[in-house]
Amino acid sequence: MSASQLVQRLARPEVLAMAPYVSARSGAGADGVLLNANEAPHALVDDPSWQTLELHRYPAPQPEALRQRLATVYAVAPEQVLITRGSDEGIDLLLRVFCRSGVDRILETPPCFGMYRIAAKIQGAGVVQVPRDPVTLDVRPEAMLEQLTQDDTIRLVFLTSPSNPTGDLLPDGLLDALLAASKDRALVIMDEAYIEFCAHKSASQLLSEHPQLVVLRTLSKAWGAAGLRCGAVLADPAVLDLLGRVMAPYPLTAPAIAAALACTAPAALAAQKDMLGKLRRQKEALVARLLACGWVRDLWPGEANFVLIRVEDGPGLVAHCARAGVRVRDFNGQPLLDNCVRISIGSSDDMTALNTALDSYGAPA
């Protein structure tokens, strides 16, 4: 089945039938005398940066320079890139295009990123959960495949590699098996927010072979640009065309576009490599430290920029760190994560502050 046939089969009929909004920037060029968007003729702030970025003008909905840059960074064709406001917007767009309220469902493997089911609930879609192993927190491939093949209402299968909050990679062969099982019946979404932290190859290399595959990427993690809210959906152009129909007319700000180009420039790659090396060493030291703590019951080092631990009293550890001025993430009460705490890997000063807090944890008052 071709990509066009696939989207015709899976997408909501309302989206297939609708004509997208055409903004002034997408419907015409940005050159000449611009009197087609009801903008102010000039900025009111006398600052060179405002003039350089032309902040009195609407930016391009999908700036070609940034789309080309991200295509190069992610090793895909430019027509396979849709720039979004982080991965969250990509998740939301996929639900809005492919899931009918009260009819279609998504599949997820908790514990996993919480926005999959939140976006589904907002859309009115159902959520099929295939929980991980309660001891190892590994995904269960056979159960996932069985659920997918037996449930015709599943439209989106959400995967994450490395996963969040466990940090583990998808088992070898599982993606291929899911792509085979989902053919003509569902999209497989691979969330690769943390892939730069490991040596694993991106699933995007399979896009041309599998029109039902969608890959989510972001600049928020390894590119040091969480404040930009910039990411990308990588997929077949037929899928991206439908996502673009329901996307906001101007999703990206001019400053974010300029900053995204700067942080993904070739010159920034050396800085990224240096940062990733430092984070790796900081993580190794933290893992060794935690393994020596008698109050750590389980530890999942994972392949990302964080570790997950289970302790005797998760909320107590979180509160203790907070009193020391260190914020760590409490996962207590979430599926299979009682008394679990996720700790991000920060700067040397951050980790010194964390170690100071850990030194006093459990000590007599």
N, C-alpha and C positions, 0 to 999 in steps of 0.2 A: 504494500500500500504506500502510495506517495505521501509526502508531507501534506500536500493540499487536500488529499482525500482523508488523511488522518484528522486534520483539524475540522473538516466538514463533519466528521463523525463524532468527534469528542466535544467540540466547543458548544457553548450555549447558543441556541438558535437566535436569540435576541441580539447577541454580539455579531453573529454571522450576517444578520440582516441589516445592521445599523450602518449608517454612513458616519465616519469619524468626523469630529470637529476639526476644521482646518483653520489654524491660526494665521495671523498676518505673516509670521516668519516662515512657517512651513508652506504657505501657499504662494509665496513670492520670494524674490531675492532680497538680500539685505543691503544692496547697493543703491546708489542714486538718492534722490530726495524722498525720505521716508515719511509719508503722510497717510499710512494705511493701518496704524495700530493705536491711534489716539494717545501717543506718548507725549510727555513734556519735551519741548525742543532742546532743553539743556538741563544739566543737573543744578541743584540749588546749593550744593556743597562745593566750595572752592578748594578742591583737593586734587592733585595730579592723578591719584589712583582712580578717582571717579571718572576722570576724563579718559584715561587709558582703557578702563574696562567698559566705558560707555554705559554707566549704570542707569542712565535715563532711558535706555533702550531695552526692550525684551531680548533675552539671549536666544540663540538657536535652540530649538527643542532637543535636537540630537546633534551637537556640534561635531562637524566632520573631523576636525583635527583630533579631538579626544577619542572619537570612535575609532579612528585609524590607530591611535596610540594604544588603546586598550586591545585592539585586535592583534597588534604586534606583541604586546606583553603576554596575552593569553594564547598566542599562536593559533588564532582562528581567522577566518575571513571577516572583513568589516561588516558584511551583510548578516553575519551571525551574532552581532553585538547590539543589544539595546541597553543604553545607559540609564540607570535608575538611581533613586535616592536610597542607596544602600540595598542590601539583600531583602530587607523587610518589604520594600515596595515591590520587588520582584515576586515575593511570596503572595502578596495581596493581589497583584495583577493576575497571577495564575489562577487563584481561587475565583476571582470575579469572571474570568473568561471561560473556565472549564467546568465549574461546579454549579449546578442548578440547586437552588434552595429547596431543602426537604427531599431531594432525590439522590444527588451524587454524594460521594464520600471520598475522604483521603485516607491513606494508610501511613502510620508513623510507628516508631519503635521506641517508646519511652523507657528510660528517661532520655529526652532529646530536647532540642531547642523549642521553647514554648510557643513561639509565634506561629508554628504550623497549625496547631489546633485552635489558637486564638483567631487567626485569619479565617479558618474554616467556620468557626462558630459565628463570626461576624457575617459571613456570607450565607449562613444557614445550612452549610454542608455538614454531613455527618463525619465522625472521626472513628476509624477502625484502628485499634491499638494492638500491636503485637509486642508485648512487653519483653524486655531483655531478660537474660538469665538472672535470677534474683541474687546469685552469689557472685558470679564473675562480671556481671553487667554486659556480657557479650550479646550481640544480636543473635537471633535464632533463624538462620536462613531457611530451614525446612518449613517452619511455621509461617514465615513471611510468604514464601512461594505458594504454600497451600491456601493461605487467605486470599492472595491475589488471584489465583486461578479459579477459585470457587465463588468469588464475589464480583458480579458484573456491575455493581454500583461504584466501584473504586475508579476514580478518574485520575488521581494524582498520588504517586508513591514518593514520600519524602525520605531521602537518605542524607547523611552527613558524614564526611570523611576528610580530616579527622572530626570525630563527633564532639558535641558539646552537651553535657558537661564531662563526659568520660574520656574524651581525647583519643579514643581508639580509631584505627583505620577499618574500613569495610573489609570483611574477609575476602580473600582471593576467590574469584569466580562468582561471587554473589551478584555483582553488577551485571555481568554477562547473562546470568540466569534470569534475573529480573527483567532485563531487556527482552529476552526471548519470551518470557511469560506475559509481558505487557504488550507485545506487538499487536497493534490494531485495537487495543482496548483501554490503554491508560498511558499517561506521561510519567516518566521516571525523572524525578528532580534530584540532582546531586548538588548538595550545598557544600561548597569548597571554601568557606570563609577562612579556614585555618590551613589551607594546603601549602602555603609558602613555608610553614614551619617544619615541614617534613620533606623527605626525598621522594615521596610517592608521585607518580605521574597524574596529571589532570585527566578527568574523564572527557574533557572537551575534544580530545583526539578522536573520539568515537562519534562525534556529532554528525559527520557526513554519512556514516553508515546507519545511524539510528535516528530517524526523524522524531521519535517519541522521547528522546533524551533532551533534558534541559539542565544546564549547569549554572549555578549561582556563584558569582565572585564579588569581592568587596575590597575597597581600599582602607577599610576601618581597622584592620588588624596589622598585618605585616608591612603595610605601606605607611603606617604611622599617621593616618588621616581620618580618624573616627569623626572628627568635627566637621568634615566636609559632607558627610552623608552621601557618599558616591559609591555605586557598585554597578554591576552589570548582569544582565541575563544573557547567556550564550545559548543559542538554539537555532533551529532551522528558520529561515526568513518567513515561512508561512506561519509559524507559531508567533514570531515577533510581530508580525503585521497585526495579529489580533490583539496582542498585549498593548500595542501602540494605540489601538482604537479606544481603549478605556483609560489610557494614561492621561494625566493632567497635561494641558497644552504646553506649559513651560515648566518642566519638572526640575530643571537645574538652574542655579543662580550663576551669574557671570563670575563672581569671585570663586565659587566652587569649581567652575570649569577651569579657570586659570590655575588654581591651586592643584587640581587633579593633574593637569598637564605638567606642572612643576615637579610633583612628587613621583611621577612615573617616567620622568626624563632619564635618558641613559646615564647621566651624571649622578642620579640618585641611587642607582643600583649598587654602587660601592658602599654607600651609607647604609642601605638596607642589609647588605651582606654582613657588614660590621655589626649592626644591631642584632641580627639573627644569631650571630656567633656569641655575642655577649649574653643574650637571653638564654641560649642553650647552656652556657656555663653556669649562669645563675640558677637555672632549673636543676641541673645536676647537683649543685651544692644543696639546694632546698630539699630535693628528694632524699639525699644522703642524711640530711639533718632530720627529716621527718621519720625516716626508717629507724632512727635511733631513739625516737620518743616512745616511751612505753604506753602512752595514751592513744596512739594511733592504731586503730584496729585493722583498717584496710587502706591501701594506697593504690591509686591508678595514675601512673605518671603520664600516660598518653603521649601523643605526638604533637601537641599544640603548645601554646604559650601559657599553660596553666597545669595545675595538678588537682586531683580530687582525692580527698581523704574522708574516711569514716572514723569518728572518735566516739568516746563514751558519751559526751554531751556536746553536740554540734552547736546549738544555740548559745551554750555557755562559752564555747571557744570564740564564737563570733562576737559576743558581748565583751569578752575580755580584750580581744584585739581592738574593738571600737573604743574602749576606754583608753587604750594606748595610742589612739589616733590612727589606727590601721583598719581599713575596711576590707573584709573578705566576704564571700558570698555564701549565704546560708541556704542550703537545699533541703533542710529538714522538713518532712511532711510531704515532699514530692514523691512520685512513684518510685519505690525501691531505694530511696535516698535518705532514709531516716538517719539523722545525726551526721549527714555528709556536708562537707564544706569545700568549696572550690577556691583555690588561691591562685591569682594571676601572677605571672612573673614580671616584675617591674625593674626599675633602675637599681643600681648598686645602693643608693641611699634608701630607696623603698625597701629593699630586701634587708638592709641593716635594721630599719625600723621594725620590720616583721620579726626578725630574729630576736630583737630586744623584747618584743611582746611575747614571743614563744618562750623565752628564757624564764619569764615570771609566771607562765601558765602552769597551774598545778602546784606552785610553791606555797608553802604555809603563809597565811596572811600575817 
